[in-house]
Amino acid sequence: MIRAEATRQGWAEGFLRDIREMMEQQLAAPAGSHWSGPFPSPMEKRAGLYRAQLLIQSRQRGDLHQLLLRILTFLVQHKARNKVRWSIDVDPLDSY
């Protein structure tokens, strides 16, 4: 799960939408892998920040880690990286 939060509504979701579009255009998802979202978090606004999520699933843990490494290079170069705080949770227990 990639989570993002921002001070303005739409920024976090837009950031994750960019990531998904990049994945669809530039990265070939390994067989058995797919993504859902981005979508607002169940508690979309919390502590003055708007939150969104992008779920990435894979049958093979190694494939997931390789995909996340490629996504990580895009995340650190994204133009909104200073406006959106993001995190990657490899084994999410909840979707707060």
N, CA, C and O atoms as a printed pandas DataFrame, in Angstrom:
     atom_number atom_name residue_name chain_id  residue_number  x_coord  y_coord  z_coord
0              1         N          MET        A               1    0.852   -1.165    0.000
1              2        CA          MET        A               1    0.000    0.000    0.000
2              3         C          MET        A               1    0.898    1.228    0.000
3              4         O          MET        A               1    1.823    1.344    0.805
4              5         N          ILE        A               2    0.609    2.134   -0.912
5              6        CA          ILE        A               2    1.286    3.425   -0.913
6              7         C          ILE        A               2    0.278    4.428   -0.379
7              8         O          ILE        A               2   -0.822    4.575   -0.910
8              9         N          ARG        A               3    0.677    5.107    0.674
9             10        CA          ARG        A               3   -0.187    6.116    1.286
10            11         C          ARG        A               3    0.395    7.497    1.002
11            12         O          ARG        A               3    1.611    7.672    0.928
12            13         N          ALA        A               4   -0.488    8.464    0.847
13            14        CA          ALA        A               4   -0.052    9.842    0.626
14            15         C          ALA        A               4   -0.958   10.768    1.415
15            16         O          ALA        A               4   -2.145   10.494    1.595
16            17         N          GLU        A               5   -0.385   11.866    1.884
17            18        CA          GLU        A               5   -1.172   12.869    2.585
18            19         C          GLU        A               5   -0.651   14.253    2.216
19            20         O          GLU        A               5    0.544   14.451    1.998
20            21         N          ALA        A               6   -1.584   15.205    2.154
21            22        CA          ALA        A               6   -1.235   16.566    1.746
22            23         C          ALA        A               6   -2.164   17.557    2.435
23            24         O          ALA        A               6   -3.221   17.191    2.950
24            25         N          THR        A               7   -1.752   18.800    2.433
25            26        CA          THR        A               7   -2.539   19.846    3.088
26            27         C          THR        A               7   -3.734   20.297    2.259
27            28         O          THR        A               7   -4.671   20.890    2.792
28            29         N          ARG        A               8   -3.706   20.025    0.973
29            30        CA          ARG        A               8   -4.809   20.441    0.087
30            31         C          ARG        A               8   -5.531   19.228   -0.471
31            32         O          ARG        A               8   -4.919   18.215   -0.810
32            33         N          GLN        A               9   -6.839   19.358   -0.558
33            34        CA          GLN        A               9   -7.653   18.262   -1.088
34            35         C          GLN        A               9   -7.291   18.009   -2.547
35            36         O          GLN        A               9   -7.165   18.945   -3.336
36            37         N          GLY        A              10   -7.126   16.741   -2.894
37            38        CA          GLY        A              10   -6.829   16.355   -4.260
38            39         C          GLY        A              10   -5.347   16.155   -4.550
39            40         O          GLY        A              10   -4.993   15.445   -5.491
40            41         N          TRP        A              11   -4.481   16.768   -3.758
41            42        CA          TRP        A              11   -3.048   16.624   -4.021
42            43         C          TRP        A              11   -2.563   15.203   -3.798
43            44         O          TRP        A              11   -1.833   14.665   -4.630
44            45         N          ALA        A              12   -2.951   14.590   -2.698
45            46        CA          ALA        A              12   -2.497   13.230   -2.392
46            47         C          ALA        A              12   -3.024   12.246   -3.428
47            48         O          ALA        A              12   -2.286   11.388   -3.913
48            49         N          GLU        A              13   -4.295   12.373   -3.760
49            50        CA          GLU        A              13   -4.886   11.475   -4.753
50            51         C          GLU        A              13   -4.271   11.699   -6.138
51            52         O          GLU        A              13   -4.040   10.738   -6.872
52            53         N          GLY        A              14   -4.006   12.945   -6.498
53            54        CA          GLY        A              14   -3.363   13.248   -7.770
54            55         C          GLY        A              14   -1.953   12.689   -7.847
55            56         O          GLY        A              14   -1.532   12.190   -8.890
56            57         N          PHE        A              15   -1.226   12.772   -6.744
57            58        CA          PHE        A              15    0.118   12.216   -6.655
58            59         C          PHE        A              15    0.076   10.706   -6.917
59            60         O          PHE        A              15    0.871   10.185   -7.699
60            61         N          LEU        A              16   -0.848   10.017   -6.265
61            62        CA          LEU        A              16   -0.965    8.573   -6.459
62            63         C          LEU        A              16   -1.487    8.229   -7.856
63            64         O          LEU        A              16   -1.129    7.191   -8.414
64            65         N          ARG        A              17   -2.321    9.084   -8.414
65            66        CA          ARG        A              17   -2.801    8.867   -9.784
66            67         C          ARG        A              17   -1.635    8.935  -10.770
67            68         O          ARG        A              17   -1.566    8.145  -11.712
68            69         N          ASP        A              18   -0.728    9.873  -10.550
69            70        CA          ASP        A              18    0.480    9.964  -11.388
70            71         C          ASP        A              18    1.297    8.680  -11.308
71            72         O          ASP        A              18    1.804    8.192  -12.318
72            73         N          ILE        A              19    1.419    8.144  -10.109
73            74        CA          ILE        A              19    2.177    6.906   -9.930
74            75         C          ILE        A              19    1.511    5.761  -10.684
75            76         O          ILE        A              19    2.180    4.982  -11.364
76            77         N          ARG        A              20    0.204    5.665  -10.560
77            78        CA          ARG        A              20   -0.506    4.589  -11.261
78            79         C          ARG        A              20   -0.361    4.731  -12.779
79            80         O          ARG        A              20   -0.129    3.741  -13.472
80            81         N          GLU        A              21   -0.495    5.942  -13.292
81            82        CA          GLU        A              21   -0.340    6.158  -14.732
82            83         C          GLU        A              21    1.062    5.787  -15.187
83            84         O          GLU        A              21    1.237    5.197  -16.253
84            85         N          MET        A              22    2.067    6.131  -14.379
85            86        CA          MET        A              22    3.436    5.773  -14.707
86            87         C          MET        A              22    3.585    4.250  -14.739
87            88         O          MET        A              22    4.229    3.704  -15.634
88            89         N          MET        A              23    2.990    3.572  -13.762
89            90        CA          MET        A              23    3.077    2.111  -13.730
90            91         C          MET        A              23    2.427    1.504  -14.968
91            92         O          MET        A              23    2.967    0.570  -15.562
92            93         N          GLU        A              24    1.282    2.027  -15.353
93            94        CA          GLU        A              24    0.574    1.481  -16.514
94            95         C          GLU        A              24    1.334    1.737  -17.810
95            96         O          GLU        A              24    1.296    0.910  -18.721
96            97         N          GLN        A              25    2.022    2.871  -17.904
97            98        CA          GLN        A              25    2.714    3.231  -19.137
98            99         C          GLN        A              25    4.122    2.671  -19.232
99           100         O          GLN        A              25    4.553    2.261  -20.310
100          101         N          GLN        A              26    4.848    2.648  -18.117
101          102        CA          GLN        A              26    6.280    2.347  -18.180
102          103         C          GLN        A              26    6.683    1.016  -17.558
103          104         O          GLN        A              26    7.718    0.459  -17.923
104          105         N          LEU        A              27    5.900    0.505  -16.643
105          106        CA          LEU        A              27    6.286   -0.718  -15.955
106          107         C          LEU        A              27    5.377   -1.869  -16.345
107          108         O          LEU        A              27    4.153   -1.738  -16.325
108          109         N          ALA        A              28    5.961   -2.970  -16.691
109          110        CA          ALA        A              28    5.184   -4.171  -16.952
110          111         C          ALA        A              28    4.976   -4.872  -15.616
111          112         O          ALA        A              28    5.934   -5.322  -14.987
112          113         N          ALA        A              29    3.734   -4.962  -15.192
113          114        CA          ALA        A              29    3.451   -5.619  -13.921
114          115         C          ALA        A              29    3.714   -7.112  -14.053
115          116         O          ALA        A              29    3.289   -7.730  -15.030
116          117         N          PRO        A              30    4.403   -7.694  -13.091
117          118        CA          PRO        A              30    4.636   -9.134  -13.135
118          119         C          PRO        A              30    3.309   -9.895  -13.128
119          120         O          PRO        A              30    2.308   -9.398  -12.611
120          121         N          ALA        A              31    3.305  -11.077  -13.691
121          122        CA          ALA        A              31    2.091  -11.900  -13.688
122          123         C          ALA        A              31    1.637  -12.102  -12.247
123          124         O          ALA        A              31    2.447  -12.362  -11.358
124          125         N          GLY        A              32    0.354  -11.980  -12.035
125          126        CA          GLY        A              32   -0.186  -12.139  -10.692
126          127         C          GLY        A              32   -0.160  -10.869   -9.863
127          128         O          GLY        A              32   -0.505  -10.894   -8.682
128          129         N          SER        A              33    0.246   -9.756  -10.466
129          130        CA          SER        A              33    0.276   -8.479   -9.761
130          131         C          SER        A              33   -0.816   -7.570  -10.309
131          132         O          SER        A              33   -1.120   -7.596  -11.502
132          133         N          HIS        A              34   -1.399   -6.767   -9.430
133          134        CA          HIS        A              34   -2.368   -5.759   -9.873
134          135         C          HIS        A              34   -2.448   -4.649   -8.835
135          136         O          HIS        A              34   -1.970   -4.798   -7.710
136          137         N          TRP        A              35   -3.064   -3.526   -9.227
137          138        CA          TRP        A              35   -3.203   -2.391   -8.341
138          139         C          TRP        A              35   -4.631   -1.895   -8.351
139          140         O          TRP        A              35   -5.359   -2.063   -9.330
140          141         N          SER        A              36   -5.023   -1.280   -7.244
141          142        CA          SER        A              36   -6.361   -0.713   -7.079
142          143         C          SER        A              36   -6.207    0.713   -6.560
143          144         O          SER        A              36   -5.384    0.991   -5.688
144          145         N          GLY        A              37   -7.011    1.597   -7.111
145          146        CA          GLY        A              37   -6.976    2.971   -6.639
146          147         C          GLY        A              37   -6.271    3.867   -7.635
147          148         O          GLY        A              37   -6.007    3.453   -8.764
148          149         N          PRO        A              38   -5.969    5.056   -7.245
149          150        CA          PRO        A              38   -6.003    5.578   -5.889
150          151         C          PRO        A              38   -7.423    5.875   -5.424
151          152         O          PRO        A              38   -8.324    6.131   -6.222
152          153         N          PHE        A              39   -7.587    5.833   -4.125
153          154        CA          PHE        A              39   -8.863    6.139   -3.518
154          155         C          PHE        A              39   -8.619    6.854   -2.198
155          156         O          PHE        A              39   -7.563    6.687   -1.588
156          157         N          PRO        A              40   -9.592    7.653   -1.749
157          158        CA          PRO        A              40   -9.427    8.344   -0.467
158          159         C          PRO        A              40   -9.333    7.326    0.665
159          160         O          PRO        A              40   -9.955    6.266    0.602
160          161         N          SER        A              41   -8.575    7.639    1.677
161          162        CA          SER        A              41   -8.509    6.790    2.864
162          163         C          SER        A              41   -9.877    6.763    3.542
163          164         O          SER        A              41  -10.672    7.682    3.343
164          165         N          PRO        A              42  -10.170    5.740    4.333
165          166        CA          PRO        A              42  -11.455    5.716    5.041
166          167         C          PRO        A              42  -11.701    6.978    5.865
167          168         O          PRO        A              42  -12.832    7.457    5.939
168          169         N          MET        A              43  -10.658    7.516    6.481
169          170        CA          MET        A              43  -10.753    8.814    7.152
170          171         C          MET        A              43   -9.989    9.795    6.271
171          172         O          MET        A              43   -8.809   10.066    6.495
172          173         N          GLU        A              44  -10.683   10.322    5.266
173          174        CA          GLU        A              44   -9.994   11.116    4.253
174          175         C          GLU        A              44   -9.255   12.322    4.830
175          176         O          GLU        A              44   -8.122   12.605    4.441
176          177         N          LYS        A              45   -9.892   13.023    5.748
177          178        CA          LYS        A              45   -9.218   14.184    6.349
178          179         C          LYS        A              45   -9.008   13.897    7.836
179          180         O          LYS        A              45   -9.945   13.611    8.581
180          181         N          ARG        A              46   -7.745   13.986    8.233
181          182        CA          ARG        A              46   -7.403   13.726    9.628
182          183         C          ARG        A              46   -6.243   14.647   10.003
183          184         O          ARG        A              46   -5.240   14.724    9.294
184          185         N          ALA        A              47   -6.396   15.333   11.115
185          186        CA          ALA        A              47   -5.369   16.260   11.606
186          187         C          ALA        A              47   -5.002   17.308   10.561
187          188         O          ALA        A              47   -3.840   17.701   10.448
188          189         N          GLY        A              48   -5.996   17.759    9.799
189          190        CA          GLY        A              48   -5.766   18.808    8.820
190          191         C          GLY        A              48   -5.124   18.352    7.526
191          192         O          GLY        A              48   -4.795   19.184    6.680
192          193         N          LEU        A              49   -4.935   17.042    7.349
193          194        CA          LEU        A              49   -4.317   16.510    6.132
194          195         C          LEU        A              49   -5.290   15.612    5.383
195          196         O          LEU        A              49   -6.046   14.852    5.989
196          197         N          TYR        A              50   -5.262   15.706    4.073
197          198        CA          TYR        A              50   -6.081   14.855    3.213
198          199         C          TYR        A              50   -5.266   13.629    2.833
199          200         O          TYR        A              50   -4.102   13.745    2.451
200          201         N          ARG        A              51   -5.873   12.461    2.935
201          202        CA          ARG        A              51   -5.154   11.200    2.748
202          203         C          ARG        A              51   -5.754   10.371    1.620
203          204         O          ARG        A              51   -6.963   10.386    1.388
204          205         N          ALA        A              52   -4.882    9.652    0.929
205          206        CA          ALA        A              52   -5.305    8.751   -0.150
206          207         C          ALA        A              52   -4.391    7.526   -0.146
207          208         O          ALA        A              52   -3.325    7.528    0.471
208          209         N          GLN        A              53   -4.839    6.470   -0.857
209          210        CA          GLN        A              53   -4.101    5.208   -0.873
210          211         C          GLN        A              53   -4.101    4.602   -2.264
211          212         O          GLN        A              53   -5.014    4.821   -3.060
212          213         N          LEU        A              54   -3.062    3.840   -2.536
213          214        CA          LEU        A              54   -2.946    3.054   -3.766
214          215         C          LEU        A              54   -2.505    1.661   -3.338
215          216         O          LEU        A              54   -1.433    1.499   -2.755
216          217         N          LEU        A              55   -3.317    0.665   -3.622
217          218        CA          LEU        A              55   -3.030   -0.703   -3.203
218          219         C          LEU        A              55   -2.383   -1.467   -4.347
219          220         O          LEU        A              55   -2.901   -1.484   -5.464
220          221         N          ILE        A              56   -1.257   -2.095   -4.068
221          222        CA          ILE        A              56   -0.544   -2.923   -5.044
222          223         C          ILE        A              56   -0.436   -4.316   -4.447
223          224         O          ILE        A              56    0.051   -4.483   -3.329
224          225         N          GLN        A              57   -0.895   -5.323   -5.199
225          226        CA          GLN        A              57   -0.857   -6.698   -4.713
226          227         C          GLN        A              57   -0.129   -7.583   -5.703
227          228         O          GLN        A              57   -0.123   -7.329   -6.908
228          229         N          SER        A              58    0.493   -8.640   -5.164
229          230        CA          SER        A              58    1.196   -9.590   -5.998
230          231         C          SER        A              58    1.176  -10.953   -5.316
231          232         O          SER        A              58    1.202  -11.049   -4.089
232          233         N          ARG        A              59    1.130  -11.987   -6.116
233          234        CA          ARG        A              59    1.178  -13.350   -5.556
234          235         C          ARG        A              59    2.562  -13.683   -5.033
235          236         O          ARG        A              59    2.706  -14.404   -4.046
236          237         N          GLN        A              60    3.575  -13.158   -5.694
237          238        CA          GLN        A              60    4.962  -13.441   -5.329
238          239         C          GLN        A              60    5.578  -12.234   -4.625
239          240         O          GLN        A              60    5.588  -11.131   -5.171
240          241         N          ARG        A              61    6.079  -12.441   -3.439
241          242        CA          ARG        A              61    6.676  -11.364   -2.651
242          243         C          ARG        A              61    7.873  -10.731   -3.369
243          244         O          ARG        A              61    8.036   -9.511   -3.340
244          245         N          GLY        A              62    8.699  -11.539   -4.004
245          246        CA          GLY        A              62    9.858  -11.014   -4.729
246          247         C          GLY        A              62    9.453  -10.091   -5.867
247          248         O          GLY        A              62   10.084   -9.057   -6.088
248          249         N          ASP        A              63    8.390  -10.468   -6.599
249          250        CA          ASP        A              63    7.894   -9.618   -7.683
250          251         C          ASP        A              63    7.403   -8.279   -7.139
251          252         O          ASP        A              63    7.639   -7.230   -7.739
252          253         N          LEU        A              64    6.720   -8.326   -6.001
253          254        CA          LEU        A              64    6.220   -7.102   -5.383
254          255         C          LEU        A              64    7.379   -6.182   -4.992
255          256         O          LEU        A              64    7.319   -4.976   -5.228
256          257         N          HIS        A              65    8.407   -6.732   -4.409
257          258        CA          HIS        A              65    9.554   -5.921   -3.989
258          259         C          HIS        A              65   10.273   -5.306   -5.189
259          260         O          HIS        A              65   10.706   -4.156   -5.123
260          261         N          GLN        A              66   10.403   -6.045   -6.266
261          262        CA          GLN        A              66   11.035   -5.488   -7.470
262          263         C          GLN        A              66   10.195   -4.353   -8.039
263          264         O          GLN        A              66   10.731   -3.322   -8.445
264          265         N          LEU        A              67    8.883   -4.542   -8.068
265          266        CA          LEU        A              67    7.983   -3.506   -8.562
266          267         C          LEU        A              67    8.066   -2.265   -7.678
267          268         O          LEU        A              67    8.106   -1.145   -8.188
268          269         N          LEU        A              68    8.093   -2.450   -6.373
269          270        CA          LEU        A              68    8.175   -1.310   -5.456
270          271         C          LEU        A              68    9.497   -0.550   -5.594
271          272         O          LEU        A              68    9.523    0.673   -5.459
272          273         N          LEU        A              69   10.573   -1.253   -5.858
273          274        CA          LEU        A              69   11.855   -0.569   -6.078
274          275         C          LEU        A              69   11.797    0.327   -7.304
275          276         O          LEU        A              69   12.329    1.437   -7.289
276          277         N          ARG        A              70   11.159   -0.145   -8.360
277          278        CA          ARG        A              70   11.033    0.679   -9.570
278          279         C          ARG        A              70   10.115    1.869   -9.313
279          280         O          ARG        A              70   10.369    2.968   -9.807
280          281         N          ILE        A              71    9.054    1.656   -8.546
281          282        CA          ILE        A              71    8.137    2.749   -8.213
282          283         C          ILE        A              71    8.843    3.776   -7.333
283          284         O          ILE        A              71    8.635    4.980   -7.489
284          285         N          LEU        A              72    9.665    3.310   -6.425
285          286        CA          LEU        A              72   10.378    4.201   -5.508
286          287         C          LEU        A              72   11.237    5.209   -6.256
287          288         O          LEU        A              72   11.314    6.368   -5.847
288          289         N          THR        A              73   11.882    4.800   -7.334
289          290        CA          THR        A              73   12.700    5.746   -8.101
290          291         C          THR        A              73   11.833    6.857   -8.693
291          292         O          THR        A              73   12.270    8.005   -8.782
292          293         N          PHE        A              74   10.616    6.524   -9.095
293          294        CA          PHE        A              74    9.702    7.537   -9.613
294          295         C          PHE        A              74    9.219    8.457   -8.488
295          296         O          PHE        A              74    9.110    9.667   -8.683
296          297         N          LEU        A              75    8.933    7.894   -7.325
297          298        CA          LEU        A              75    8.436    8.683   -6.199
298          299         C          LEU        A              75    9.410    9.779   -5.789
299          300         O          LEU        A              75    9.006   10.918   -5.555
300          301         N          VAL        A              76   10.685    9.438   -5.703
301          302        CA          VAL        A              76   11.666   10.434   -5.232
302          303         C          VAL        A              76   11.965   11.499   -6.274
303          304         O          VAL        A              76   12.559   12.528   -5.951
304          305         N          GLN        A              77   11.561   11.268   -7.530
305          306        CA          GLN        A              77   11.785   12.253   -8.587
306          307         C          GLN        A              77   10.521   13.027   -8.943
307          308         O          GLN        A              77   10.576   13.943   -9.763
308          309         N          HIS        A              78    9.393   12.682   -8.349
309          310        CA          HIS        A              78    8.111   13.309   -8.703
310          311         C          HIS        A              78    8.124   14.791   -8.358
311          312         O          HIS        A              78    8.686   15.193   -7.339
312          313         N          LYS        A              79    7.504   15.599   -9.209
313          314        CA          LYS        A              79    7.501   17.056   -9.028
314          315         C          LYS        A              79    6.791   17.503   -7.749
315          316         O          LYS        A              79    7.100   18.573   -7.226
316          317         N          ALA        A              80    5.851   16.710   -7.235
317          318        CA          ALA        A              80    5.104   17.078   -6.030
318          319         C          ALA        A              80    5.679   16.437   -4.772
319          320         O          ALA        A              80    5.025   16.449   -3.729
320          321         N          ARG        A              81    6.876   15.883   -4.845
321          322        CA          ARG        A              81    7.434   15.161   -3.695
322          323         C          ARG        A              81    7.576   16.039   -2.459
323          324         O          ARG        A              81    7.583   15.525   -1.341
324          325         N          ASN        A              82    7.690   17.347   -2.637
325          326        CA          ASN        A              82    7.814   18.257   -1.492
326          327         C          ASN        A              82    6.466   18.749   -0.981
327          328         O          ASN        A              82    6.400   19.382    0.073
328          329         N          LYS        A              83    5.401   18.471   -1.706
329          330        CA          LYS        A              83    4.066   18.912   -1.303
330          331         C          LYS        A              83    3.239   17.779   -0.700
331          332         O          LYS        A              83    2.229   18.019   -0.039
332          333         N          VAL        A              84    3.674   16.558   -0.933
333          334        CA          VAL        A              84    2.933   15.381   -0.484
334          335         C          VAL        A              84    3.860   14.505    0.339
335          336         O          VAL        A              84    4.982   14.211   -0.072
336          337         N          ARG        A              85    3.385   14.092    1.500
337          338        CA          ARG        A              85    4.139   13.126    2.300
338          339         C          ARG        A              85    3.600   11.740    1.946
339          340         O          ARG        A              85    2.389   11.519    1.935
340          341         N          TRP        A              86    4.499   10.827    1.663
341          342        CA          TRP        A              86    4.081    9.496    1.239
342          343         C          TRP        A              86    4.848    8.427    2.003
343          344         O          TRP        A              86    5.917    8.675    2.560
344          345         N          SER        A              87    4.268    7.227    2.011
345          346        CA          SER        A              87    4.933    6.088    2.637
346          347         C          SER        A              87    4.505    4.821    1.915
347          348         O          SER        A              87    3.445    4.766    1.292
348          349         N          ILE        A              88    5.355    3.801    2.014
349          350        CA          ILE        A              88    5.057    2.495    1.441
350          351         C          ILE        A              88    4.952    1.509    2.591
351          352         O          ILE        A              88    5.869    1.394    3.404
352          353         N          ASP        A              89    3.841    0.801    2.659
353          354        CA          ASP        A              89    3.621   -0.221    3.678
354          355         C          ASP        A              89    3.531   -1.563    2.956
355          356         O          ASP        A              89    2.568   -1.815    2.233
356          357         N          VAL        A              90    4.523   -2.417    3.147
357          358        CA          VAL        A              90    4.579   -3.681    2.406
358          359         C          VAL        A              90    3.525   -4.665    2.885
359          360         O          VAL        A              90    2.953   -5.387    2.068
360          361         N          ASP        A              91    3.255   -4.715    4.155
361          362        CA          ASP        A              91    2.241   -5.631    4.718
362          363         C          ASP        A              91    1.227   -4.835    5.538
363          364         O          ASP        A              91    1.261   -4.884    6.768
364          365         N          PRO        A              92    0.330   -4.107    4.883
365          366        CA          PRO        A              92   -0.611   -3.270    5.644
366          367         C          PRO        A              92   -1.611   -4.116    6.432
367          368         O          PRO        A              92   -2.207   -5.057    5.908
368          369         N          LEU        A              93   -1.775   -3.760    7.685
369          370        CA          LEU        A              93   -2.771   -4.425    8.524
370          371         C          LEU        A              93   -4.106   -3.704    8.483
371          372         O          LEU        A              93   -5.156   -4.319    8.667
372          373         N          ASP        A              94   -4.067   -2.419    8.243
373          374        CA          ASP        A              94   -5.297   -1.650    8.169
374          375         C          ASP        A              94   -5.184   -0.617    7.066
375          376         O          ASP        A              94   -4.120   -0.441    6.471
376          377         N          SER        A              95   -6.276    0.057    6.799
377          378        CA          SER        A              95   -6.276    1.059    5.726
378          379         C          SER        A              95   -6.740    2.399    6.266
379          380         O          SER        A              95   -7.669    3.002    5.730
380          381         N          TYR        A              96   -6.101    2.862    7.316
381          382        CA          TYR        A              96   -6.507    4.134    7.940
382          383         C          TYR        A              96   -6.303    5.298    7.044
383          384         O          TYR        A              96   -6.597    6.430    7.427
